[in-house]
Amino acid sequence: MSVFAHAEFDGHEQIVHAFDADTGLRAIIAVHNTARGPAVGGCRMWPYTDEAAALTALYPPPVPGFHRRHLAGGRVVLTLLFGPVEDMLASLSARADAWYLDGFAPRANPDMWTPALFQHMRRLSAPGARFATFTAAGDVRRGLAEAGFAVGKAPGFGRKRDCLRGELIAKPDPHPAASP
Ligand SMILES: C[S@@+](CC[C@H](N)C(=O)[O-])C[C@H]1O[C@@H](n2cnc3c(N)ncnc32)[C@H](O)[C@@H]1O
């Protein structure tokens, strides 16, 4: 059906046809009604080659802090936290269903794999939240277990023999009922 035959394409106050020779853009701007006064609106369009290119264009600048992006018409909300993991999680309020820990090898990067990280994960986890990580390092295994996660080994990827995965099994009630 042509746009001009559409039921909603009728009774406009003004219709402007536009063509931009440089870009090849053709547009029809249809103003329904300005009875309540003038208004200014706008829309942007850009043809991306694929979804990865569109996502890259949305990627925030390298500025520390929280960045939020709305995708798929608002059905997906992406929150990116740029900064040291401990600081970022300390200021986060969330209810995570799943974690993937991908922060360089613990031996080379001990600043990331701290007990504080695992305690934040516990605080921010929904009951039964799952985790996975490429590493099978003992400190990580123990830290996660101390934070209440059941930790299991699984076959690793590539050159890694093992990796870890598991789920939160203990999450104490933050407001326990007073005993009689
Ligand atoms: C192996 S890369 C993985 C990145 C991402 N998962 C990917 O696949 O592209 C490790 C990432 O962990 C980040 N990282 C390492 N230590 C960190 C820390 N203490 N706080 C926050 N991010 C950290 C690094 O900046 C790097 O982006």
The ligand as an SDF file (V2000), in Angstrom:
LIG
                    3D

 27 29  0  0  0  0  0  0  0  0999 V2000
   40.3180   -9.9990   28.6920 C   0  0  0  0  0  0  0  0  0  0  0  0
   39.5310   -8.4080   28.6380 S   0  0  0  0  0  0  0  0  0  0  0  0
   37.8920   -8.9260   28.3540 C   0  0  0  0  0  0  0  0  0  0  0  0
   36.9990   -7.8420   27.9120 C   0  0  0  0  0  0  0  0  0  0  0  0
   35.6560   -8.3140   27.3330 C   0  0  0  0  0  0  0  0  0  0  0  0
   35.0100   -9.3060   28.1570 N   0  0  0  0  0  0  0  0  0  0  0  0
   35.8560   -8.8090   25.9390 C   0  0  0  0  0  0  0  0  0  0  0  0
   35.7050  -10.0000   25.6970 O   0  0  0  0  0  0  0  0  0  0  0  0
   36.1340   -7.9980   25.0700 O   0  0  0  0  0  0  0  0  0  0  0  0
   39.6200   -7.9690   30.3320 C   0  0  0  0  0  0  0  0  0  0  0  0
   38.9460   -6.6630   30.6610 C   0  0  0  0  0  0  0  0  0  0  0  0
   38.9130   -6.4990   32.0790 O   0  0  0  0  0  0  0  0  0  0  0  0
   39.1460   -5.1460   32.4040 C   0  0  0  0  0  0  0  0  0  0  0  0
   39.6730   -5.0740   33.7770 N   0  0  0  0  0  0  0  0  0  0  0  0
   40.7580   -5.6630   34.2720 C   0  0  0  0  0  0  0  0  0  0  0  0
   40.9180   -5.3780   35.5820 N   0  0  0  0  0  0  0  0  0  0  0  0
   39.8810   -4.5840   35.9330 C   0  0  0  0  0  0  0  0  0  0  0  0
   39.4870   -3.9290   37.1410 C   0  0  0  0  0  0  0  0  0  0  0  0
   40.1770   -4.0630   38.2910 N   0  0  0  0  0  0  0  0  0  0  0  0
   38.3650   -3.1800   37.1110 N   0  0  0  0  0  0  0  0  0  0  0  0
   37.6410   -3.0530   35.9750 C   0  0  0  0  0  0  0  0  0  0  0  0
   37.9580   -3.6540   34.8030 N   0  0  0  0  0  0  0  0  0  0  0  0
   39.0780   -4.3810   34.7810 C   0  0  0  0  0  0  0  0  0  0  0  0
   40.1400   -4.6860   31.3540 C   0  0  0  0  0  0  0  0  0  0  0  0
   40.0780   -3.2860   31.1800 O   0  0  0  0  0  0  0  0  0  0  0  0
   39.6650   -5.4360   30.1180 C   0  0  0  0  0  0  0  0  0  0  0  0
   38.7360   -4.6540   29.3960 O   0  0  0  0  0  0  0  0  0  0  0  0
  1  2  1  0
  2  3  1  0
  2 10  1  0
  3  4  1  0
  4  5  1  0
  5  6  1  0
  5  7  1  0
  7  8  2  0
  7  9  1  0
 10 11  1  0
 11 12  1  0
 11 26  1  0
 12 13  1  0
 13 14  1  0
 13 24  1  0
 14 15  1  0
 14 23  1  0
 15 16  2  0
 16 17  1  0
 17 18  1  0
 17 23  2  0
 18 19  1  0
 18 20  2  0
 20 21  1  0
 21 22  2  0
 22 23  1  0
 24 25  1  0
 24 26  1  0
 26 27  1  0
M  CHG  2   2   1   9  -1
M  END
$$$$
